[in-house]
Amino acid sequence: MGQQIDWTGIGMRMVQGLNTTIDAVRQLDTQEAALVMKLLGKTCTKMMKDGVGHQFGIAMIETSEKLALKDKLVFEDVIKMLAAIIAKLYFSAKSAEEVALVKQLEDAVNNYHIV
């Protein structure tokens, strides 16, 4: 029906990108962090033409635009935004592989939750 997808490789790249984005939010200024997030979003939409990977990319681009307008970032707020994006992806996952991908992303965000 289409191209064969290497879910493991894509999932790993997306999780690495998400970890890099979260680290950027923690360490960089608003504009820089928004740029890193936007780049991750664009990479995801190019890698995956549809499905949860594509939707994740679009959500990251939209979120980066919101972040770019802020004067300063509150790390916890960004983590909450990312968690909300990922929670919505569960509703659109259409296969076991997509559910597994969303779970990987969720785990990556949960690793950063401030307790």
SULKA-V543135 format. One record per backbone hydrogen bond with DSSP energy under -1.0 kcal/mol. NH is the residue of the N-H (numbers start at 1). CO is the residue of the C=O. If there is no record, write none. Layout:
nh->(NH;NH)
co->(CO;CO)
This chain:
nh->(7;10;11;12;13;14;15;16;17;18;19;20;21;22;23;24;25;26;27;28;33;34;35;36;37;38;39;40;41;42;43;44;45;46;47;48;55;56;57;58;59;60;61;62;63;64;65;66;67;68;70;78;79;80;81;82;83;84;85;86;87;88;89;91;93;99;100;101;102;103;104;105;106;107;108;109;110;111;112;113)
co->(5;6;7;8;9;10;11;12;13;14;15;16;17;18;19;20;21;22;23;24;29;30;31;32;33;34;35;36;37;38;39;40;41;42;43;44;51;52;53;54;55;56;57;58;59;60;61;62;63;64;67;74;75;76;77;78;79;80;81;82;83;84;85;88;89;95;96;97;98;99;100;101;102;103;104;105;106;107;109;110)
